[in-house]
Amino acid sequence: MRELKESHPFGKAKESWNLARLWEDLAVVKKEVVPHARRGLSKTERQDLCGLLCGYSPTEIAEQTFRQPGTLRVRFSQTLYRYVEALTARPKNSLKHWSYLRDWLEVAGYKLQLTGGSPPRVLTLPDYATPDIGNIYLAENVLKANQGTISSWFKFLPNVTKDNRVVLQTDDGRIALFVETSFVETSAESATDPGRVRIVARAGGNCNLIARDQLCENRPEASILIDNNGGNLWPQLTWGNSCSVAALPDNEWHLISMTWYGYPEGCVQIYLNSKCMGEKAYNSNYDDGRPLFSLFSVGFSPSSWLGAVKQSDQVKVKRMSLPNEGSLDSGGIQIRDLRLYRRPLIEQDFRQIMAVAS
């Protein structure tokens, strides 16, 4: 194998990953997985792992290092994949796709920087937490997989084109609250009219976005379809009890909330003011076995995370920003008073929030 130059793209791994600690820890588990192998990772193993950490597939790594793709995939399945499973305490042979490797190591804490060079922040939660827009937080003691509530006041601005916006999401994509303006309703038809807006609450699954459109009926999502024109925008959409059509006139504040309970069995609900507008039971088919979340972002979707809304040339998820008046104003949407609760609120709780705010 030829020597990789310092300027090779794989060399960028050191900018984002704690390679020294990773090499040391992998050396320990390698001895456990392959007792008679040489101590520590070989030079080739380190280079290949850097390629995976930089987002290169085994085929792309083979092209860069002048090897056969099939041979390299077999080699990875015998060495690197097994080492990472042991390091992250996963069952043997559970790393079934090369992209899992980066996700698992990031969750395990080997990634140096998450966004803007800033470490994740810590929130205290006596009753509820109020995170700031534009930051990443540790989920521990704030968000739980088995129950919780996210609530915020939404206002859509007049004469402004609405964009896709992530309000909050976990690093595994399991929990998310977002606004979607272009989406697939079924595999046969789509609603791409930019005037159509859907507020979506997701909890209970973490399937990769590539599979998302193939499993529409299994999405653990509840949503509100916004129609301020008397029902003309949504003539053929059929989500059943998981959503409702509602009017949210521009320039008016409305309390939007999501609750979830149970895992892996349970339900996610979305509320408009104090009324439940949709609910969806969890479905185990929409879970690819990735670990539970450890981080969550507010106001944006980190590119290395699973994400809530698909990012493509046609559909961009942009970062939210804070305007001078202190409310979120981006893509035709304002939000304020974002709250995170460790328990699922009920109708009476939402009425109390509205009464205090009025």
C-alpha positions in Angstrom: 0.0 0.0 0.0 1.3 3.4 -0.9 2.1 6.0 1.8 -0.6 8.6 2.3 0.7 12.2 2.0 0.1 14.7 4.8 -2.2 16.7 2.5 -4.4 13.6 1.8 -8.1 14.2 2.6 -8.0 11.4 5.3 -5.6 13.7 7.2 -8.5 16.0 8.1 -9.7 13.5 10.6 -7.3 14.9 13.2 -9.1 18.3 13.0 -12.4 16.8 14.4 -11.5 13.6 16.2 -9.4 12.8 19.3 -7.2 10.3 17.4 -4.6 9.8 20.2 -7.3 8.7 22.7 -9.1 6.7 20.0 -5.9 4.8 19.0 -5.1 4.0 22.6 -8.6 2.7 23.4 -8.9 0.7 20.2 -5.6 -0.9 21.0 -7.1 -2.3 24.2 -10.2 -3.7 22.6 -8.3 -5.1 19.6 -6.3 -7.2 22.1 -9.6 -8.6 23.4 -11.2 -9.2 19.9 -8.0 -10.6 18.3 -5.8 -11.9 21.2 -3.0 -13.0 19.0 -2.8 -9.9 16.8 0.0 -7.4 17.1 -0.4 -4.8 19.8 -2.2 -1.6 18.8 -3.6 -0.5 15.4 -1.4 -1.0 12.4 -0.5 2.0 10.3 -3.0 0.8 7.6 -5.8 0.4 10.1 -5.3 3.9 11.4 -5.3 5.3 7.8 -8.5 3.4 6.9 -10.2 4.5 10.1 -9.3 8.1 9.3 -11.0 7.6 5.9 -14.2 6.3 7.5 -14.1 9.2 10.1 -13.9 11.7 7.2 -17.0 10.2 5.6 -15.4 8.1 2.9 -17.0 4.8 2.1 -15.0 1.6 1.8 -15.2 1.8 -2.0 -13.8 5.4 -1.9 -11.1 4.4 0.5 -10.1 1.5 -1.8 -9.8 3.9 -4.7 -7.7 6.4 -2.7 -5.4 3.6 -1.5 -5.2 1.5 -4.6 -6.9 -1.6 -3.3 -9.8 -3.8 -4.3 -13.2 -2.6 -2.8 -14.4 -6.2 -2.1 -11.3 -7.2 -0.3 -11.3 -4.0 1.8 -14.9 -4.5 2.8 -14.1 -8.0 4.0 -11.1 -6.7 5.9 -13.2 -4.0 7.6 -15.8 -6.5 8.7 -13.0 -8.6 10.3 -11.1 -5.8 12.0 -12.3 -2.2 12.4 -16.0 -2.9 12.6 -15.4 -5.5 15.3 -13.1 -3.2 17.3 -15.6 -0.3 17.3 -18.4 -2.6 18.4 -16.3 -3.7 21.3 -15.2 -0.2 22.1 -18.8 1.2 22.2 -20.2 -1.9 23.9 -22.4 -3.0 21.0 -23.3 -6.6 20.2 -21.0 -8.4 17.8 -21.9 -8.0 14.1 -24.3 -5.1 14.9 -22.3 -2.6 12.8 -23.9 -3.4 9.5 -23.1 -0.2 7.6 -19.9 1.7 7.5 -21.7 5.0 8.3 -22.7 3.7 11.8 -19.0 3.8 12.8 -18.8 7.6 12.9 -22.1 8.0 14.7 -21.2 5.5 17.4 -17.8 7.0 18.0 -19.2 10.5 18.1 -21.8 9.4 20.7 -19.0 7.8 22.6 -17.3 11.2 22.9 -14.3 10.9 20.5 -15.4 13.9 18.4 -13.5 17.0 19.3 -15.8 19.8 18.1 -19.5 19.8 17.5 -20.2 23.3 16.2 -18.2 26.5 16.0 -15.6 24.9 18.2 -17.9 25.1 21.3 -18.5 22.1 23.6 -22.1 21.0 24.3 -23.7 23.0 27.1 -25.4 21.8 30.2 -28.9 22.8 31.3 -30.5 22.7 34.7 -34.1 21.7 34.9 -36.0 22.3 38.2 -39.4 22.1 36.4 -38.5 23.0 32.8 -35.5 24.1 30.8 -35.3 27.0 28.4 -32.4 26.4 25.9 -31.0 29.1 23.7 -31.3 29.0 19.9 -28.1 28.0 18.1 -26.5 25.8 20.7 -25.9 22.1 21.3 -26.7 20.7 24.7 -26.1 17.5 26.7 -29.4 15.6 26.8 -28.6 14.0 30.2 -31.2 15.0 32.9 -33.1 17.2 30.4 -34.5 15.0 27.6 -35.5 11.4 28.1 -36.5 8.8 25.5 -39.4 7.4 27.5 -41.3 10.7 28.2 -41.2 14.4 27.9 -42.7 17.6 26.4 -41.4 20.4 24.1 -43.5 23.5 23.9 -43.0 26.9 22.2 -45.0 29.8 20.9 -45.0 30.0 17.1 -45.8 33.0 14.8 -45.7 32.9 11.0 -44.8 36.2 9.4 -46.9 37.7 6.6 -45.5 38.2 3.1 -42.4 36.0 3.8 -41.7 32.7 2.1 -41.7 29.9 4.6 -38.6 27.6 4.8 -37.8 24.3 6.4 -36.7 24.9 10.0 -35.6 22.6 12.8 -36.7 23.9 16.2 -35.1 21.1 18.2 -33.7 17.6 17.5 -31.6 14.9 19.1 -28.3 13.7 17.6 -29.9 10.3 16.6 -33.0 11.9 15.0 -35.3 10.1 17.5 -36.9 13.3 18.9 -37.5 16.4 16.8 -39.8 19.3 16.4 -39.6 21.0 13.0 -41.4 22.9 10.3 -41.5 21.3 6.9 -42.6 23.0 3.7 -41.7 20.3 1.1 -42.4 16.7 1.9 -43.6 13.4 0.5 -47.0 12.3 1.8 -47.0 8.9 0.1 -44.6 7.0 -2.2 -46.8 7.9 -5.2 -47.6 11.6 -4.7 -45.9 14.6 -3.1 -46.9 18.0 -1.8 -44.2 20.4 -3.0 -46.2 23.6 -3.1 -44.1 26.2 -1.1 -47.3 27.5 0.3 -47.9 24.3 2.2 -46.5 24.1 5.7 -46.5 21.3 8.2 -45.4 21.5 11.8 -44.1 18.0 12.7 -43.4 16.3 16.1 -41.3 13.2 16.0 -40.4 10.8 18.8 -39.7 7.1 19.1 -37.7 6.2 15.9 -34.3 7.0 14.5 -34.3 5.5 11.0 -31.9 6.9 8.4 -33.4 9.6 6.2 -32.7 7.6 3.1 -35.3 5.1 4.3 -37.6 7.7 5.6 -39.5 8.1 2.3 -39.8 4.4 1.9 -41.5 4.0 5.3 -43.9 6.9 5.3 -46.7 4.9 7.0 -44.3 3.9 9.8 -43.0 7.4 10.7 -43.4 8.1 14.5 -44.6 11.6 13.7 -47.7 13.7 14.5 -48.3 16.9 12.6 -50.4 20.0 12.0 -51.1 20.9 8.4 -51.6 24.6 8.1 -54.3 25.8 5.8 -55.5 29.4 6.1 -57.6 29.1 2.9 -60.5 27.0 3.9 -59.3 23.5 3.1 -58.2 24.0 -0.5 -54.5 23.2 0.0 -55.0 19.7 1.4 -57.6 17.9 -0.8 -56.1 14.4 -0.9 -53.8 14.0 2.2 -54.6 11.1 4.4 -52.5 10.7 7.5 -55.4 9.5 9.6 -55.3 10.4 13.3 -51.6 11.4 13.2 -52.4 14.9 12.0 -55.1 17.6 11.6 -55.6 20.6 9.3 -55.7 23.9 11.2 -55.7 27.6 10.4 -52.8 29.5 11.9 -53.2 33.1 10.6 -50.0 35.1 10.1 -48.9 37.5 12.8 -50.7 35.6 15.6 -48.9 33.7 18.4 -49.9 30.0 18.9 -48.7 27.5 21.5 -47.3 24.5 19.7 -46.3 21.5 21.8 -45.3 17.9 21.5 -45.4 15.2 24.1 -44.2 11.6 24.1 -44.4 8.7 26.4 -43.2 5.1 26.4 -40.3 3.5 24.6 -40.0 1.4 22.5 -43.8 1.2 22.8 -45.7 4.4 23.2 -47.1 7.4 21.4 -46.1 10.9 20.2 -48.7 13.8 20.2 -48.8 17.3 18.9 -50.9 20.1 20.4 -52.1 23.4 19.0 -52.7 25.6 22.0 -54.4 23.1 24.4 -55.9 20.8 21.8 -54.4 17.5 20.6 -54.2 17.7 16.8 -52.6 14.3 16.1 -51.0 11.3 17.7 -49.0 8.4 16.3 -48.0 5.1 18.0 -44.4 4.1 17.8 -43.4 1.4 15.3 -40.4 -0.7 15.8 -39.8 -0.9 12.0 -38.7 2.8 12.2 -35.7 2.1 14.4 -32.4 1.0 12.9 -30.8 0.0 16.2 -28.6 3.1 16.7 -27.9 4.0 20.4 -30.1 6.5 22.3 -29.3 10.2 21.9 -26.8 12.0 24.1 -27.0 15.5 22.6 -29.6 17.8 21.1 -29.4 20.9 19.0 -31.7 24.0 19.1 -32.5 26.0 16.0 -30.4 24.1 13.5 -29.5 20.6 12.2 -25.8 19.6 12.4 -24.8 18.1 9.1 -23.3 15.0 10.7 -26.5 14.1 12.5 -29.4 12.1 11.1 -31.5 15.3 11.0 -35.2 15.9 10.9 -35.7 17.3 7.4 -33.8 15.9 4.4 -31.1 18.2 3.2 -30.8 18.2 -0.6 -30.4 20.7 -3.5 -34.2 21.1 -3.5 -34.8 21.1 0.3 -32.4 23.1 2.5 -32.5 23.2 6.2 -31.1 26.5 7.3 -29.9 27.7 10.7 -32.3 29.8 12.7 -31.1 33.1 14.1 -32.1 35.5 16.9 -33.3 38.9 15.9 -32.9 42.0 18.0 -36.2 41.7 19.7 -35.2 38.4 21.2 -37.5 36.0 19.4 -36.5 33.6 16.7 -37.1 35.1 13.2 -36.0 33.0 10.3 -37.7 31.6 7.2 -40.9 33.4 7.9 -41.2 31.9 11.4 -40.8 33.4 14.9 -40.7 31.3 18.1 -40.3 32.3 21.7 -40.4 30.7 25.2 -39.1 27.3 24.1 -39.5 24.9 27.1 -38.4 21.3 27.7 -40.1 19.2 30.3 -39.1 15.8 31.6 -42.8 14.6 31.8 -45.7 14.6 29.2 -48.0 17.6 29.9 -51.7 17.3 29.4 -54.4 19.6 28.2 -54.8 21.3 31.6 -51.1 22.1 31.7 -51.2 23.8 28.3 -54.2 25.8 29.4 -52.3 27.1 32.4 -49.3 28.0 30.2 -51.6 30.0 27.9 -53.3 31.7 30.8 -50.0 32.9 32.3 -48.9 34.1 28.9 -52.1 36.1 28.1 
